[in-house]
Amino acid sequence: MNAAGVVIKIGGGLLASGRLETVCAAVARAGYRWPIVVVPGGGPFADAVRETQHALAFSDGAAHRMALLAMDQYAEVLVERIPGAVWVGDHGKAMAALRRPGVAVLAPSRWIGASGALPQRWDVTSDSVAAFVAGALDATRLVLIKPPGVTLSSPGAVDPDFTTTLPAGLRYDLLGCEDLERLPALLATR
């Protein structure tokens, strides 16, 4: 087991919050001390898939694969916004990134799509992808960074499959982007 690996999911809703730069700077600072793999949300990229599926009536399986590609698009944004971040696209490169402090941003479509590990429906979101990735990487902690005002008690704070996808015993936290000062303390108590 990797005693130091942390997975942080950066929600796609942060793109509209005006707080993305602050989140990226906080994650970069944490990366100086801890090995971190970032899982991107889908945000407006996934919203475009939803709208297109509604207009063209293609299958949920196709929409799921397209939503994973939407996460890849957000990964590209995050690699550019998180100082020093590197792009990774598979399990092996993500594991290698956890061997030393730094931030790796996962573009999950090839890995997750090929694994077939998650149901292909809209109520399985990037939250469950992050839980799956954290388990597959033997991470010691999972942190979900969400838009302002979202807490664990908020309706729909995590998707319905999140708790069943989350490995038993893995510690996780939901952190609103307005509470980023808590990130170092959360990571220090793995």
C-alpha positions as CSV (number, residue, x, y, z in Angstrom):
1,M,0.0,0.0,0.0
2,N,1.2,3.5,-0.8
3,A,1.3,5.2,2.6
4,A,1.3,8.7,1.1
5,G,-1.1,8.8,-1.8
6,V,-4.0,11.2,-1.9
7,V,-6.8,11.6,-4.5
8,I,-8.4,15.0,-4.8
9,K,-11.5,15.4,-7.0
10,I,-11.9,18.9,-8.3
11,G,-15.6,19.4,-9.2
12,G,-16.5,20.7,-12.6
13,G,-19.0,23.1,-10.9
14,L,-16.0,25.1,-9.8
15,L,-15.6,26.5,-13.3
16,A,-18.7,28.6,-12.8
17,S,-17.9,29.6,-9.2
18,G,-15.0,32.0,-9.9
19,R,-12.9,30.0,-7.4
20,L,-11.1,27.7,-9.7
21,E,-7.8,29.6,-9.6
22,T,-7.9,29.6,-5.8
23,V,-8.5,25.8,-5.7
24,C,-5.7,25.1,-8.2
25,A,-3.3,27.2,-6.1
26,A,-4.2,25.4,-2.9
27,V,-3.8,22.0,-4.6
28,A,-0.4,23.0,-6.0
29,R,0.8,24.1,-2.6
30,A,-0.4,20.8,-1.1
31,G,1.5,19.0,-3.9
32,Y,4.8,20.4,-2.5
33,R,4.3,18.2,0.5
34,W,2.1,15.3,-0.6
35,P,1.8,13.1,-3.7
36,I,-1.6,13.9,-5.2
37,V,-3.6,12.5,-8.1
38,V,-6.4,14.9,-9.1
39,V,-9.6,13.5,-10.6
40,P,-11.5,16.2,-12.6
41,G,-15.2,16.6,-12.6
42,G,-17.2,17.0,-15.8
43,G,-18.7,20.4,-15.3
44,P,-19.9,22.2,-18.5
45,F,-18.2,19.6,-20.6
46,A,-20.5,16.9,-19.2
47,D,-23.4,19.2,-19.3
48,A,-22.9,19.5,-23.1
49,V,-23.1,15.7,-23.3
50,R,-26.4,15.7,-21.3
51,E,-27.9,18.3,-23.6
52,T,-26.7,16.5,-26.8
53,Q,-28.1,13.2,-25.5
54,H,-31.4,14.8,-24.8
55,A,-31.5,16.3,-28.4
56,L,-30.2,13.2,-30.2
57,A,-31.5,10.4,-27.9
58,F,-28.4,8.2,-27.9
59,S,-27.8,5.5,-25.3
60,D,-26.7,6.0,-21.7
61,G,-23.6,3.8,-22.5
62,A,-22.6,6.3,-25.2
63,A,-23.3,9.2,-22.9
64,H,-21.2,7.6,-20.1
65,R,-18.2,7.2,-22.4
66,M,-18.7,10.8,-23.7
67,A,-18.9,12.1,-20.1
68,L,-15.6,10.4,-19.3
69,L,-14.1,12.2,-22.3
70,A,-15.6,15.4,-20.8
71,M,-13.6,14.7,-17.7
72,D,-10.5,14.5,-19.9
73,Q,-11.3,17.9,-21.3
74,Y,-11.5,19.4,-17.8
75,A,-8.2,17.6,-17.0
76,E,-6.5,19.6,-19.7
77,V,-7.8,22.8,-18.1
78,L,-6.5,21.7,-14.6
79,V,-3.1,20.7,-15.9
80,E,-2.7,24.3,-17.2
81,R,-4.1,25.9,-14.1
82,I,-2.3,23.9,-11.4
83,P,1.3,25.1,-11.3
84,G,3.7,22.1,-11.8
85,A,0.9,19.6,-12.5
86,V,1.5,16.7,-14.9
87,W,-1.0,14.9,-17.0
88,V,-1.5,11.1,-16.6
89,G,-3.9,8.8,-18.4
90,D,-3.7,5.4,-16.9
91,H,-3.3,3.4,-13.7
92,G,0.4,2.8,-14.0
93,K,1.3,6.5,-14.5
94,A,-1.0,7.5,-11.7
95,M,0.6,5.0,-9.4
96,A,4.1,6.3,-10.4
97,A,2.9,9.8,-9.6
98,L,2.2,8.8,-6.0
99,R,5.8,7.8,-5.3
100,R,6.8,11.4,-4.6
101,P,5.3,14.8,-3.8
102,G,3.6,16.6,-6.7
103,V,0.3,16.8,-8.5
104,A,-0.8,14.6,-11.4
105,V,-4.1,15.2,-13.1
106,L,-5.8,12.1,-14.4
107,A,-7.6,12.1,-17.7
108,P,-9.7,9.0,-16.9
109,S,-11.5,8.0,-20.0
110,R,-9.2,5.3,-21.3
111,W,-8.6,3.7,-17.9
112,I,-12.2,3.9,-16.5
113,G,-13.8,3.2,-19.8
114,A,-11.7,0.0,-20.3
115,S,-12.2,-1.2,-16.7
116,G,-16.0,-1.5,-17.0
117,A,-16.0,-1.0,-13.2
118,L,-18.8,1.6,-13.0
119,P,-22.4,1.4,-14.2
120,Q,-23.0,3.4,-17.3
121,R,-25.8,5.8,-16.2
122,W,-26.0,9.5,-15.3
123,D,-26.3,9.1,-11.6
124,V,-22.8,7.7,-11.5
125,T,-20.7,10.8,-11.6
126,S,-17.1,11.9,-11.2
127,D,-17.5,11.4,-7.5
128,S,-17.8,7.6,-8.0
129,V,-14.9,7.8,-10.5
130,A,-12.8,9.5,-7.8
131,A,-13.8,6.8,-5.3
132,F,-12.9,4.0,-7.8
133,V,-9.5,5.7,-8.6
134,A,-8.7,6.2,-4.9
135,G,-9.3,2.5,-4.3
136,A,-7.4,1.3,-7.3
137,L,-4.4,3.5,-6.3
138,D,-4.6,2.4,-2.6
139,A,-4.9,6.0,-1.7
140,T,-4.9,6.9,2.0
141,R,-7.5,9.7,1.6
142,L,-10.0,11.1,-0.8
143,V,-11.0,14.8,-0.8
144,L,-13.9,16.0,-2.9
145,I,-13.6,19.8,-3.5
146,K,-17.0,21.2,-4.4
147,P,-18.5,24.6,-5.2
148,P,-19.3,27.1,-2.5
149,G,-22.1,26.0,-0.1
150,V,-22.0,22.3,-0.8
151,T,-21.6,20.1,2.3
152,L,-22.1,16.4,3.0
153,S,-25.6,17.2,4.1
154,S,-26.5,19.0,0.9
155,P,-28.9,17.1,-1.4
156,G,-27.0,15.4,-4.1
157,A,-23.6,16.3,-2.6
158,V,-22.3,13.0,-3.9
159,D,-23.8,10.6,-6.4
160,P,-25.9,7.6,-5.2
161,D,-23.2,5.1,-6.1
162,F,-20.4,6.9,-4.3
163,T,-20.7,5.1,-1.0
164,T,-20.9,1.7,-2.7
165,T,-17.9,2.5,-4.9
166,L,-15.8,3.9,-2.0
167,P,-13.4,1.2,-0.7
168,A,-14.2,0.1,2.9
169,G,-12.1,2.1,5.4
170,L,-11.0,4.8,3.0
171,R,-11.2,8.2,4.7
172,Y,-12.9,10.9,2.6
173,D,-13.9,14.5,3.1
174,L,-16.1,16.9,1.2
175,L,-14.5,20.3,1.2
176,G,-16.3,23.4,-0.1
177,C,-13.9,25.7,-2.0
178,E,-14.5,28.4,0.6
179,D,-12.9,26.1,3.2
180,L,-9.6,25.5,1.4
181,E,-7.5,26.6,4.4
182,R,-8.6,23.2,5.9
183,L,-6.9,21.2,3.1
184,P,-3.4,20.9,4.7
185,A,-4.8,19.8,8.0
186,L,-7.0,17.1,6.3
187,L,-4.1,15.8,4.4
188,A,-1.8,15.8,7.4
189,T,-4.3,13.5,9.3
190,R,-4.3,10.7,6.8
